[in-house]
Amino acid sequence: MIGLGIDAVSVSRFREALARTPRLRTRVFTGDELEALAYRVDAVPSLAARFAVREATMKALGVGLGAFDLHDVSIRSRATGAPELVVTGRAAELARKQGVTTWHVSLSHTRDMAVAVVAAH
């Protein structure tokens, strides 16, 4: 294993941030992510988990905020429904330099908290 990252996000605080800064959705999330969640009555817990994925990926790579664009990391669903981590741009370059060839990701959320774990191999 090259790195492991975990992050937790308060859903209510994330909801408040989205209400305060409406552009946050498009600054953080890809169009594909927003489209995939558009059918949900309340997408905020899932968005909070996807935000946690970005932070957990930074931790797995051993870097901080600003090391790559937030759109460089995203989640898409496999045919089975399982989440798949998509890493592009500067994040992909950092991963390549560290020898990362495989990613594992796990997301979970409740009404109150969202968490993500990312393992880089």
N, C-alpha and C positions, 0 to 999 in steps of 0.2 A: 504494500500500500504506500502511496506517495503522500496522501493527505486525507484528513477527515475534517469535515466542518458541520456544525449544527447551529441553528438559529431559531429563536422563538419570537413571535410578534403578537402583541396584544391586538385582537381584532377590533375592539372598540377604539383604541388609539389610531389604528390604521384607517378606520372608517372616518374618524374626525379629520385626519390628514387629507383624505380624499375629498371631503366636503370643503375643507379650507382651501385646497389647491386642486381644482378640477383637472388641470393639465397634468397632474401627477400620473394619472392613468396612462397617458400616451408617452410620458417621459420615461416611465419604468417598464411598461409592458409592451410586448410586440402586438401588432395587429392580429396575428394568428391567435395569440393567447386571449385577447379581448373578444375576438369572434367566437372562440371555443366556449367561453363562459357567458356569452350574451343571453342564452336561453334561461339561465338561472334566475330565480326570483331574487335571491341575495347572493351576488358573486363575491362580496367582500371577504368572507372567510377564505375562499379559494385564492383570491388575489393576495391576501396577506401571506398565505402559504407560499405563493410564487415569489413574493418579495423576500421571504425568508430563504428561499432557494438561492437567490443572488448573493445574500450575505454568507450563507453556508458554503457556497462555491468559492468566494473570496477566502474564507477561512481554510478550506481544503487546499487552496493554492498558496496559502501563507502570505496573502497580500491584503491591503486595506482598500477602503473606499477610494475610488478614483483610479485604481489600477487598470480598470477596463470599463467600457460603457455598459450600463445596465441592460441594454438591448442585446449585449453579447451573450447573455445567458437567458434561456427561456425553457419553458416546459411544453411538451406536446404529448398527446396521449397515443400510446400504441394501440393496435387493433384490439388488444385484450383489455384496454382501459387503464393499464399501468402507465405511470408517468415516465417520460423519457427526457433526460436532460439534453438540451441542445446548446452547444458552446461554439461561438463563432468569434471573429474579429480578434481584438487584443487578448481576450480571455483564452481563445484557442491557441494563440501564439505563446502565451505564458505556459499553458498546459503542455504544449509540444516541447518547449524548452526544458520542462521538468520531467519529461518522459511519460506523461499521462497518455494512455491509450484507451482506457475504459473508465466510464463513469457509472456510479450507482446512486440512485436518488430515492428518498422516501419522503412523502408529504403526509401531514395529518392536520386536522383542525377540528375544533369544537366551536361552539358559539363564542367562546371567550379567547381562545388561544390558537395560534397556527404555528406549526413547527416544520422544519425541513432538515434532513440529514443528507449530506453529499459526501461520497467517498470517491477519491481519485486513485486509480490504479495505473 
